Amino acid sequence: MGPFILKRIGQTLITLLLLTILIFTLARLTGDPTPLVMPSEATDADRTFFREQYGLDRPLHEQYLVFLRNILSGDFGVSFRYREPAMNLVLAAIGPTLQLAGLSMLLAIIIGVPLGIAAALRQGSWFAAIVRGYAGLGQAMPSFWVGLMLIMLLSITLPIFPSSGYGGVANFVLPCVTLAFFASASVTLLTWANMTEAMRSDFVQMERVLGIPNRLIVLKHALRNASLPIVTYLGLQFGLLLGGAVVTERVFAWPGVGQLVVEAILNRDFPVVQASVLLTAVLFMTVNLCVDLLYAVLDPRVSA
Amino acid sequence: MTRVAALNASSWWSLRLRWRRRTGRPRLPVLSMALCILLIFAAVAGGAIAPFAPDEPDFTAILAPPFWMEGGSTMHLLGTDQLGRDMLSRLIGGARVSLLTAGAAVLVAGTIGVALGLIAGYLGGLVEAAIMRVVDAFLALPFILMALAFVSALGTGIGNIILVMILTNWARYARLVRSEVVSIKKRDFVLLARVAGVRPMAIALRHVLPNAMTSILVLAVLDIGRAIILESSLSFLGLGIQPPDVSWGLALAEGRTYMSVAWWLTVWPGVAIVLGVMSFNLVGDWLRASFDPRGVL
């Protein structure tokens, strides 16, 4: 158990370090940021001064170490566009993103788990076929198109919900439904698969023979056995939702990290791009690490 | 690698496959196969079957609706956009770009990933550890964010987008192939070949790789759907294919402005994406369930 945890944490840290090298390399690939930052009337002496100031004249490995030291102390540089520390911009945007992803996750569970259980109990029926179709659509429909179609139906044709913005409760409805549709598809399939397996297991068959009421078997015994992989998968799904949120935020003008990073790329605002990417990676990897550790605690076979 | 981490790596298709494994074998997806072939045909034939060039404006028919609606004509079956460009022709042009980028990305990413996975799995030790940590770093972000990070450095346009998709995808193949190789190399025929003095490179290529090939092909087919979604997402965000090239995602972004007056500009490209992705997914599912019932993906 102990060595497993240490190994996983070690792996995560190494991965994170490699990711910083990757991001640093990408930043250097985009070339010298001097012309982006300096006004066009700046003299060559000004430009040289700027390069020295930011260490752009030093060898690459030294620049990387400076970069690493800075980001470890939370300094990602100043946004070229907003003249504010990039870190602050990302921290301000992360709240709305987490709200969107969290609520969508909840909605996906409320839809997906009962659908999956019901389909597992009615294997091969028309109901199961419909659920299968729902899940297939949920995975094939890109979230930006779902979002646009919802806007077309529920805020243009029938003006019920606002098509964009952030603040009121009504603003949450369309973005959450959009994101939850995509997530509920995988939650449904996963619940379905695990419930089917649990219902086929020997002890459930035995309980059937003993005449224990079906509802009790399903809810108390089968579901409990199926829930471990479901619960851990939900953690991973949350990470995936952070990715899905990028596009959804753009559709609904939601002031989250996705919106921030897309704007930053369009404006060539590299400090903000780096800060968003690295901070999201930290969040994503922390969730994954916790899920793995939780799994190891709940199911001792994993760490063996 | 634990079960959970492996699940994370192959995210949603692995879920669908697990579901298949536990609920039985699918029937031959005739409709999906027909659709895939139709799409590939549209992509290859392109201009030869499209009624117009995708960027040819018709100023007498601006925002013309589909043919069955009032004001529509059979000349533009699915209607026209704000510049009078024929929607059907734009969808066919989009199929070409989507399948070209997806196909090229899957092919190159697959080759690189398979080669590195084979090396890692076969050699083991430090080489394996080094390759797999790099693989982890490339999979450390949700794939759309990873793609955005690459776009920010490389830029947009068809060539760059293919490069971005290769960079975001290769690691998945490396991870799959490594885990396949690790289990295959313990099997008797590989041990026998080694005892018989066959060189390691020859064993890897002639004995190990063919046994991993089915899983690789299945992953590749399923990856096409994923690549179509990634390309159209990037294009929708304005960070993918750029005009005058056409793409389904780009068409959606352009049609968005006219959503309240011309629904066909946003509905048709979306339908094309969904049908394309779903067909490749269903064919992939079927291949997987038919040829690889062990389920390592």
Interface residues (C-beta under 8 A of the other chain):
Chain A: R8 Q11 I14 T15 L16 L18 L19 I21 L22 I23 L26 A27 L29 T30 Q123 A135 G136 L137 Q139 A140 M141 P142 F144 W145 L148 M149 I151 M152 I156 A185 S186 L189 L190 W192 A193 T196 E197 T232 Y233 L236 G239 L240 L242 G243 G244 V246 V247 R250 V261 V262 A264 I265 L266 R268 F270 V273 V277 T280 A281 F284 M285 N288 V291 D292 Y295 A296 V302
Chain B: T2 R3 V4 A5 L7 N8 S11 W12 L15 R16 R18 W19 R21 R22 T23 R133 V134 D136 A137 F138 A140 L141 P142 F143 I144 L145 L148 A149 F150 V151 S152 A153 L154 G225 I229 S232 S233 F236 L237 G238 L239 G249 L252 R256 M259 S260 W263 T266 V267 P269 G270 I273 V274 V277 M278 N281 L282
